[in-house]
Amino acid sequence: MSTLLSHLSYVAVTSPDVEASVRFYEEQVGLTVVDRIDGAVYLRCWGDYYAYSVVVTPGDQPSMATMAWRTSSAEALDEAVRRIEAAGATGEWVEVHKIGRAYRFTGPWGHSMTLHWDVTRHQSAGAEASVYPDRPSTRSKVAGAPRQLDHVTIAASDVDAFTAWYSEVLGFRHMARTELDEAPISVFSVLTTNEKSHDLGVVLDGSSAAGRINHYAFWVDTREELLIAADVLLENGVAIEYGPSIHGIGEQNFLYYREPSTLRIELNTGGYRNYVPDWEANTWHPSQGSNNFYRNGAMPMSMTESFPPADGPSATEEGVPDEIKGALLNPYAKHGQG
């Protein structure tokens, strides 16, 4: 299959208090507001090439309104739509702010996805213009502010089936997966549209809810910037949920925290670049450090929560035996590392 998608372009999320979320993105993360339209607020990182990369809209609970990918060409957009509808998914053509013509559909597991070719490029002028001609604006004055949007990780009831559908229909490359040590249960997979280790992740969702998001991530240039960001967040009273550490899968340094709506945000950096066209995904196990490669601590229970919150037990809890849940959350205990 020819390459249909090129990269993740923006995520739209909901918040019960849009202004609180926006203040957090401006003051703690280092994003810039570029537009406010009909209750939606459009923000960008200092290194984003397009008009915006995050949209915050009103909603009763934190959730993902849509995740957007730019296609590799105008022709690729039409081909992607043809393949989506041939696979039985439904969608519609929409007009998107500072993008124009786009196709929005709901995938088999209830996630909204927006595909587009047209964009509005950002180029600052005056004091905001960078001395680097290739940069769309000057670096943020917020210490540890991300350069750009990086990836989104959703939750689905069948990780392998989700991976197969998005690979077969839209051409995502499957890069790696995690299977529990104790049982052949797939709990995580990463996919990509380019040379990154992933720009789409999927975690096991044991709830009956559809279309949930686990987190979305920003990119910083260096591990030192990630550590500075962690320091700044802590100094400003923002709790660190998990990290800093390094994922075995993808080899990225990571840091997780929450914005005021409780939606999870990740900062990451590092990792490999993979240009192999016929790459075959390896299967990892938690005991190998798929999530925490240093294998010196268990993932906190809170990381299993996805959004919007499900009724009853959260992701990986509902319908998963206690011994399997325990193996996922503390995979090193039986290996003498817990």
C-alpha positions as a Markdown table, in Angstrom:
| # | Residue | x | y | z |
|---|---|---|---|---|
| 1 | Met | 0.0 | 0.0 | 0.0 |
| 2 | Ser | 1.2 | 3.5 | -0.8 |
| 3 | Thr | 1.7 | 5.8 | 2.2 |
| 4 | Leu | -1.7 | 7.4 | 2.9 |
| 5 | Leu | -1.0 | 9.3 | 6.2 |
| 6 | Ser | 2.0 | 11.5 | 7.0 |
| 7 | His | 1.7 | 12.5 | 10.7 |
| 8 | Leu | -0.5 | 13.4 | 13.6 |
| 9 | Ser | -1.6 | 17.1 | 13.1 |
| 10 | Tyr | -3.8 | 17.9 | 16.0 |
| 11 | Val | -5.9 | 16.5 | 18.9 |
| 12 | Ala | -9.2 | 18.0 | 20.0 |
| 13 | Val | -10.1 | 17.3 | 23.7 |
| 14 | Thr | -13.0 | 18.3 | 25.9 |
| 15 | Ser | -12.8 | 19.9 | 29.4 |
| 16 | Pro | -15.5 | 20.7 | 32.0 |
| 17 | Asp | -13.6 | 24.0 | 32.6 |
| 18 | Val | -12.1 | 25.2 | 29.3 |
| 19 | Glu | -10.5 | 28.3 | 30.8 |
| 20 | Ala | -8.8 | 26.4 | 33.6 |
| 21 | Ser | -7.4 | 23.9 | 31.1 |
| 22 | Val | -6.3 | 26.7 | 28.7 |
| 23 | Arg | -4.5 | 28.6 | 31.6 |
| 24 | Phe | -2.7 | 25.4 | 32.4 |
| 25 | Tyr | -1.5 | 24.9 | 28.8 |
| 26 | Glu | -0.3 | 28.5 | 28.6 |
| 27 | Glu | 1.3 | 28.9 | 32.0 |
| 28 | Gln | 2.6 | 25.4 | 32.9 |
| 29 | Val | 3.0 | 23.7 | 29.5 |
| 30 | Gly | 4.1 | 26.6 | 27.4 |
| 31 | Leu | 1.5 | 26.6 | 24.6 |
| 32 | Thr | 0.1 | 29.7 | 22.9 |
| 33 | Val | -3.5 | 30.5 | 22.2 |
| 34 | Val | -4.0 | 31.3 | 18.6 |
| 35 | Asp | -7.8 | 31.4 | 18.2 |
| 36 | Arg | -11.1 | 31.3 | 20.2 |
| 37 | Ile | -14.2 | 30.3 | 18.2 |
| 38 | Asp | -17.6 | 29.3 | 19.4 |
| 39 | Gly | -16.3 | 28.2 | 22.8 |
| 40 | Ala | -13.3 | 26.2 | 21.3 |
| 41 | Val | -9.8 | 27.4 | 22.1 |
| 42 | Tyr | -7.0 | 26.6 | 19.6 |
| 43 | Leu | -3.4 | 26.3 | 20.9 |
| 44 | Arg | 0.0 | 25.6 | 19.4 |
| 45 | Cys | 3.5 | 24.6 | 20.6 |
| 46 | Trp | 6.3 | 26.9 | 19.6 |
| 47 | Gly | 7.6 | 24.5 | 17.0 |
| 48 | Asp | 4.4 | 23.4 | 15.4 |
| 49 | Tyr | 4.4 | 24.1 | 11.7 |
| 50 | Tyr | 0.7 | 24.4 | 11.3 |
| 51 | Ala | -1.8 | 26.9 | 12.8 |
| 52 | Tyr | -2.5 | 24.8 | 15.9 |
| 53 | Ser | -2.1 | 21.3 | 17.4 |
| 54 | Val | -4.4 | 21.3 | 20.4 |
| 55 | Val | -8.1 | 22.3 | 20.5 |
| 56 | Val | -9.9 | 22.5 | 23.9 |
| 57 | Thr | -13.7 | 22.4 | 23.7 |
| 58 | Pro | -16.4 | 22.4 | 26.4 |
| 59 | Gly | -17.6 | 19.0 | 27.7 |
| 60 | Asp | -19.0 | 17.4 | 30.8 |
| 61 | Gln | -16.0 | 15.2 | 31.2 |
| 62 | Pro | -12.4 | 15.0 | 29.9 |
| 63 | Ser | -12.4 | 13.1 | 26.6 |
| 64 | Met | -11.0 | 13.1 | 23.0 |
| 65 | Ala | -13.3 | 14.8 | 20.5 |
| 66 | Thr | -11.1 | 13.8 | 17.6 |
| 67 | Met | -7.6 | 12.9 | 16.6 |
| 68 | Ala | -6.4 | 14.3 | 13.2 |
| 69 | Trp | -3.8 | 13.1 | 10.7 |
| 70 | Arg | -2.6 | 14.9 | 7.6 |
| 71 | Thr | -2.4 | 12.7 | 4.6 |
| 72 | Ser | 0.6 | 12.4 | 2.2 |
| 73 | Ser | -1.3 | 14.1 | -0.6 |
| 74 | Ala | -4.7 | 15.3 | -1.8 |
| 75 | Glu | -5.0 | 12.0 | -3.7 |
| 76 | Ala | -4.1 | 10.0 | -0.6 |
| 77 | Leu | -7.0 | 11.7 | 1.3 |
| 78 | Asp | -9.5 | 10.5 | -1.3 |
| 79 | Glu | -7.9 | 7.0 | -1.3 |
| 80 | Ala | -8.1 | 6.8 | 2.4 |
| 81 | Val | -11.7 | 7.8 | 2.4 |
| 82 | Arg | -12.4 | 5.1 | -0.2 |
| 83 | Arg | -10.7 | 2.5 | 1.9 |
| 84 | Ile | -12.4 | 3.5 | 5.1 |
| 85 | Glu | -15.9 | 3.3 | 3.6 |
| 86 | Ala | -15.0 | 0.0 | 1.9 |
| 87 | Ala | -14.1 | -1.3 | 5.3 |
| 88 | Gly | -17.6 | -0.4 | 6.6 |
| 89 | Ala | -16.8 | 2.7 | 8.6 |
| 90 | Thr | -19.0 | 5.8 | 8.2 |
| 91 | Gly | -17.9 | 9.4 | 8.0 |
| 92 | Glu | -18.6 | 12.8 | 6.5 |
| 93 | Trp | -16.8 | 15.7 | 4.8 |
| 94 | Val | -16.5 | 18.6 | 7.2 |
| 95 | Glu | -14.9 | 22.1 | 7.2 |
| 96 | Val | -12.3 | 22.5 | 9.8 |
| 97 | His | -10.9 | 25.8 | 11.1 |
| 98 | Lys | -7.8 | 26.9 | 9.3 |
| 99 | Ile | -7.7 | 23.5 | 7.5 |
| 100 | Gly | -10.7 | 23.5 | 5.3 |
| 101 | Arg | -11.9 | 20.3 | 3.6 |
| 102 | Ala | -11.5 | 17.2 | 5.9 |
| 103 | Tyr | -13.0 | 13.8 | 6.3 |
| 104 | Arg | -14.2 | 12.8 | 9.8 |
| 105 | Phe | -15.2 | 9.2 | 10.7 |
| 106 | Thr | -15.7 | 7.0 | 13.7 |
| 107 | Gly | -13.6 | 3.9 | 13.7 |
| 108 | Pro | -14.8 | 0.4 | 14.8 |
| 109 | Trp | -13.9 | 1.0 | 18.5 |
| 110 | Gly | -15.7 | 4.4 | 18.7 |
| 111 | His | -12.8 | 6.8 | 18.1 |
| 112 | Ser | -13.3 | 9.9 | 16.0 |
| 113 | Met | -10.5 | 10.5 | 13.4 |
| 114 | Thr | -10.1 | 13.4 | 11.1 |
| 115 | Leu | -8.1 | 13.2 | 7.9 |
| 116 | His | -7.0 | 16.2 | 5.8 |
| 117 | Trp | -4.5 | 17.4 | 3.3 |
| 118 | Asp | -5.1 | 21.2 | 3.3 |
| 119 | Val | -3.5 | 23.2 | 6.1 |
| 120 | Thr | -2.7 | 26.7 | 7.2 |
| 121 | Arg | 1.0 | 27.0 | 8.0 |
| 122 | His | 2.2 | 29.2 | 10.9 |
| 123 | Gln | 5.0 | 31.7 | 10.5 |
| 124 | Ser | 5.5 | 34.3 | 13.2 |
| 125 | Ala | 6.6 | 37.9 | 12.3 |
| 126 | Gly | 8.4 | 40.6 | 14.2 |
| 127 | Ala | 9.7 | 39.8 | 17.7 |
| 128 | Glu | 8.1 | 36.3 | 17.5 |
| 129 | Ala | 10.0 | 35.4 | 14.3 |
| 130 | Ser | 12.9 | 32.9 | 15.0 |
| 131 | Val | 16.5 | 33.6 | 13.9 |
| 132 | Tyr | 16.3 | 30.0 | 12.6 |
| 133 | Pro | 14.5 | 30.3 | 9.2 |
| 134 | Asp | 13.1 | 26.8 | 9.4 |
| 135 | Arg | 11.4 | 27.5 | 12.8 |
| 136 | Pro | 7.8 | 28.8 | 12.7 |
| 137 | Ser | 8.3 | 30.9 | 15.8 |
| 138 | Thr | 10.7 | 31.6 | 18.6 |
| 139 | Arg | 11.2 | 29.1 | 21.4 |
| 140 | Ser | 8.8 | 29.4 | 24.3 |
| 141 | Lys | 9.9 | 31.3 | 27.4 |
| 142 | Val | 8.4 | 28.6 | 29.6 |
| 143 | Ala | 11.2 | 26.3 | 30.7 |
| 144 | Gly | 10.8 | 22.8 | 29.3 |
| 145 | Ala | 8.0 | 23.8 | 26.9 |
| 146 | Pro | 7.4 | 21.2 | 24.2 |
| 147 | Arg | 8.5 | 21.8 | 20.6 |
| 148 | Gln | 5.5 | 20.0 | 19.0 |
| 149 | Leu | 2.7 | 17.5 | 19.4 |
| 150 | Asp | 4.0 | 13.9 | 19.2 |
| 151 | His | 1.4 | 11.1 | 19.6 |
| 152 | Val | -1.9 | 10.0 | 20.9 |
| 153 | Thr | -2.7 | 6.8 | 22.8 |
| 154 | Ile | -6.3 | 5.5 | 22.9 |
| 155 | Ala | -8.0 | 2.7 | 24.7 |
| 156 | Ala | -9.7 | -0.2 | 23.0 |
| 157 | Ser | -11.2 | -3.5 | 24.0 |
| 158 | Asp | -9.2 | -5.6 | 21.5 |
| 159 | Val | -5.6 | -4.3 | 21.1 |
| 160 | Asp | -4.7 | -6.7 | 18.3 |
| 161 | Ala | -7.9 | -6.2 | 16.3 |
| 162 | Phe | -7.5 | -2.4 | 16.6 |
| 163 | Thr | -4.0 | -2.7 | 15.4 |
| 164 | Ala | -4.9 | -4.9 | 12.4 |
| 165 | Trp | -7.8 | -2.6 | 11.3 |
| 166 | Tyr | -5.8 | 0.6 | 11.3 |
| 167 | Ser | -2.8 | -1.1 | 9.7 |
| 168 | Glu | -4.8 | -2.8 | 6.9 |
| 169 | Val | -7.2 | 0.1 | 6.1 |
| 170 | Leu | -5.0 | 3.2 | 6.7 |
| 171 | Gly | -1.5 | 1.8 | 6.3 |
| 172 | Phe | -0.2 | 2.4 | 9.8 |
| 173 | Arg | 3.0 | 0.4 | 10.5 |
| 174 | His | 2.8 | -1.9 | 13.5 |
| 175 | Met | 6.0 | -1.3 | 15.4 |
| 176 | Ala | 5.7 | -3.3 | 18.7 |
| 177 | Arg | 3.3 | -4.9 | 21.1 |
| 178 | Thr | 3.2 | -5.9 | 24.8 |
| 179 | Glu | 1.8 | -9.3 | 25.9 |
| 180 | Leu | 1.5 | -10.2 | 29.6 |
| 181 | Asp | 4.0 | -12.7 | 31.0 |
| 182 | Glu | 1.3 | -14.7 | 32.7 |
| 183 | Ala | -1.1 | -15.1 | 29.8 |
| 184 | Pro | -1.3 | -14.4 | 26.0 |
| 185 | Ile | -3.2 | -11.1 | 26.6 |
| 186 | Ser | -2.3 | -8.1 | 24.4 |
| 187 | Val | -2.3 | -5.0 | 26.5 |
| 188 | Phe | -0.5 | -2.5 | 24.4 |
| 189 | Ser | 0.6 | -1.8 | 20.8 |
| 190 | Val | 2.3 | 1.1 | 19.0 |
| 191 | Leu | 1.8 | 2.1 | 15.4 |
| 192 | Thr | 3.3 | 4.8 | 13.2 |
| 193 | Thr | 2.7 | 6.6 | 9.9 |
| 194 | Asn | 6.4 | 7.7 | 9.5 |
| 195 | Glu | 9.9 | 6.9 | 10.9 |
| 196 | Lys | 9.0 | 7.5 | 14.6 |
| 197 | Ser | 8.5 | 4.6 | 16.9 |
| 198 | His | 4.9 | 5.6 | 17.1 |
| 199 | Asp | 2.4 | 8.4 | 16.7 |
| 200 | Leu | -0.6 | 6.2 | 17.6 |
| 201 | Gly | -0.7 | 3.9 | 20.7 |
| 202 | Val | -3.5 | 1.6 | 21.9 |
| 203 | Val | -3.9 | 0.2 | 25.4 |
| 204 | Leu | -6.3 | -2.5 | 26.6 |
| 205 | Asp | -9.6 | -1.2 | 27.8 |
| 206 | Gly | -11.4 | -3.6 | 30.1 |
| 207 | Ser | -14.4 | -1.3 | 30.3 |
| 208 | Ser | -17.5 | -1.4 | 28.1 |
| 209 | Ala | -17.0 | 2.2 | 27.0 |
| 210 | Ala | -16.0 | 3.1 | 23.5 |
| 211 | Gly | -13.8 | 5.8 | 22.0 |
| 212 | Arg | -11.7 | 6.5 | 25.0 |
| 213 | Ile | -8.3 | 8.2 | 25.2 |
| 214 | Asn | -5.5 | 7.2 | 27.7 |
| 215 | His | -3.2 | 10.2 | 27.0 |
| 216 | Tyr | -1.7 | 12.4 | 24.3 |
| 217 | Ala | 1.9 | 13.5 | 24.2 |
| 218 | Phe | 4.2 | 16.4 | 23.4 |
| 219 | Trp | 7.8 | 16.2 | 22.3 |
| 220 | Val | 10.8 | 18.0 | 23.8 |
| 221 | Asp | 14.2 | 18.1 | 22.2 |
| 222 | Thr | 16.3 | 16.5 | 24.9 |
| 223 | Arg | 16.1 | 14.5 | 28.1 |
| 224 | Glu | 17.5 | 17.5 | 30.0 |
| 225 | Glu | 14.5 | 19.6 | 28.9 |
| 226 | Leu | 12.2 | 16.8 | 30.1 |
| 227 | Leu | 13.8 | 16.8 | 33.5 |
| 228 | Ile | 13.6 | 20.6 | 33.6 |
| 229 | Ala | 9.9 | 20.4 | 32.7 |
| 230 | Ala | 9.4 | 17.9 | 35.6 |
| 231 | Asp | 11.2 | 20.3 | 38.0 |
| 232 | Val | 9.1 | 23.3 | 36.9 |
| 233 | Leu | 5.8 | 21.4 | 37.2 |
| 234 | Leu | 6.7 | 20.2 | 40.7 |
| 235 | Glu | 7.8 | 23.7 | 41.7 |
| 236 | Asn | 4.4 | 25.0 | 40.5 |
| 237 | Gly | 2.4 | 22.4 | 42.5 |
| 238 | Val | 1.6 | 20.0 | 39.6 |
| 239 | Ala | 1.9 | 16.4 | 40.6 |
| 240 | Ile | 3.9 | 14.0 | 38.5 |
| 241 | Glu | 1.9 | 10.8 | 37.8 |
| 242 | Tyr | 4.7 | 8.6 | 36.5 |
| 243 | Gly | 8.3 | 9.1 | 35.5 |
| 244 | Pro | 10.7 | 10.4 | 34.5 |
| 245 | Ser | 11.9 | 7.1 | 33.2 |
| 246 | Ile | 12.3 | 5.3 | 29.8 |
| 247 | His | 10.1 | 3.0 | 27.9 |
| 248 | Gly | 11.6 | -0.2 | 26.5 |
| 249 | Ile | 9.2 | 0.0 | 23.6 |
| 250 | Gly | 10.2 | 2.9 | 21.5 |
| 251 | Glu | 13.1 | 3.8 | 23.8 |
| 252 | Gln | 11.7 | 7.2 | 24.7 |
| 253 | Asn | 12.2 | 9.0 | 27.9 |
| 254 | Phe | 8.8 | 9.8 | 29.4 |
| 255 | Leu | 7.0 | 11.9 | 32.0 |
| 256 | Tyr | 3.2 | 11.8 | 32.8 |
| 257 | Tyr | 1.1 | 14.4 | 34.5 |
| 258 | Arg | -2.5 | 15.7 | 34.5 |
| 259 | Glu | -4.1 | 18.9 | 33.3 |
| 260 | Pro | -7.0 | 20.4 | 35.4 |
| 261 | Ser | -9.7 | 18.4 | 33.6 |
| 262 | Thr | -7.7 | 15.3 | 34.9 |
| 263 | Leu | -6.8 | 14.4 | 31.3 |
| 264 | Arg | -3.3 | 12.8 | 31.1 |
| 265 | Ile | -0.5 | 14.4 | 29.2 |
| 266 | Glu | 2.9 | 12.9 | 28.4 |
| 267 | Leu | 6.2 | 14.6 | 27.6 |
| 268 | Asn | 8.7 | 12.4 | 25.8 |
| 269 | Thr | 11.9 | 12.6 | 23.9 |
| 270 | Gly | 14.6 | 10.3 | 22.5 |
| 271 | Gly | 13.7 | 7.0 | 21.0 |
| 272 | Tyr | 14.7 | 5.5 | 17.7 |
| 273 | Arg | 13.9 | 6.3 | 14.1 |
| 274 | Asn | 12.9 | 3.3 | 12.0 |
| 275 | Tyr | 13.0 | 3.5 | 8.1 |
| 276 | Val | 12.6 | -0.3 | 7.5 |
| 277 | Pro | 9.6 | -0.7 | 5.1 |
| 278 | Asp | 9.0 | -4.4 | 6.0 |
| 279 | Trp | 9.5 | -4.1 | 9.7 |
| 280 | Glu | 8.0 | -6.9 | 11.7 |
| 281 | Ala | 6.7 | -6.0 | 15.2 |
| 282 | Asn | 8.4 | -7.6 | 18.2 |
| 283 | Thr | 6.4 | -8.9 | 21.1 |
| 284 | Trp | 7.6 | -7.5 | 24.5 |
| 285 | His | 6.6 | -8.6 | 27.9 |
| 286 | Pro | 6.3 | -6.3 | 31.0 |
| 287 | Ser | 9.1 | -8.2 | 32.7 |
| 288 | Gln | 11.4 | -7.1 | 29.9 |
| 289 | Gly | 10.7 | -3.4 | 30.7 |
| 290 | Ser | 8.3 | -2.7 | 27.9 |
| 291 | Asn | 6.9 | 0.2 | 29.9 |
| 292 | Asn | 9.7 | 1.0 | 32.4 |
| 293 | Phe | 13.0 | -0.3 | 31.0 |
| 294 | Tyr | 14.9 | 0.3 | 34.2 |
| 295 | Arg | 12.6 | -2.2 | 35.8 |
| 296 | Asn | 13.0 | -0.4 | 39.2 |
| 297 | Gly | 9.4 | 0.4 | 39.9 |
| 298 | Ala | 5.8 | -0.5 | 39.3 |
| 299 | Met | 3.4 | 1.6 | 37.1 |
| 300 | Pro | 0.9 | 3.4 | 39.4 |
| 301 | Met | -2.6 | 2.2 | 39.3 |
| 302 | Ser | -3.8 | 5.6 | 38.1 |
| 303 | Met | -2.1 | 5.0 | 34.8 |
| 304 | Thr | -4.8 | 2.5 | 33.9 |
| 305 | Glu | -7.5 | 5.2 | 33.9 |
| 306 | Ser | -8.7 | 6.4 | 30.5 |
| 307 | Phe | -11.1 | 9.1 | 29.5 |
| 308 | Pro | -14.0 | 9.8 | 29.8 |
| 309 | Pro | -14.0 | 7.8 | 33.0 |
| 310 | Ala | -15.9 | 4.5 | 32.6 |
| 311 | Asp | -18.7 | 3.5 | 34.9 |
| 312 | Gly | -17.2 | 1.1 | 37.4 |
| 313 | Pro | -13.6 | -0.2 | 37.2 |
| 314 | Ser | -11.2 | 1.6 | 34.9 |
| 315 | Ala | -9.3 | 0.3 | 31.9 |
| 316 | Thr | -7.6 | -3.1 | 32.4 |
| 317 | Glu | -9.5 | -3.6 | 35.7 |
| 318 | Glu | -12.9 | -4.6 | 34.5 |
| 319 | Gly | -13.0 | -8.2 | 33.2 |
| 320 | Val | -9.3 | -8.8 | 33.8 |
| 321 | Pro | -8.5 | -11.4 | 36.5 |
| 322 | Asp | -6.8 | -10.0 | 39.7 |
| 323 | Glu | -3.6 | -12.0 | 39.1 |
| 324 | Ile | -3.3 | -10.6 | 35.6 |
| 325 | Lys | -4.0 | -7.0 | 36.7 |
| 326 | Gly | -1.3 | -7.4 | 39.3 |
| 327 | Ala | 1.1 | -8.7 | 36.8 |
| 328 | Leu | 0.5 | -5.7 | 34.6 |
| 329 | Leu | 0.9 | -3.2 | 37.4 |
| 330 | Asn | 3.8 | -4.8 | 39.1 |
| 331 | Pro | 5.5 | -7.0 | 36.5 |
| 332 | Tyr | 8.8 | -7.3 | 38.3 |
| 333 | Ala | 7.7 | -8.9 | 41.5 |
| 334 | Lys | 8.1 | -12.5 | 40.4 |
| 335 | His | 11.5 | -11.7 | 39.0 |
| 336 | Gly | 12.8 | -10.3 | 42.3 |
| 337 | Gln | 12.7 | -6.7 | 41.2 |
| 338 | Gly | 9.5 | -5.5 | 42.8 |
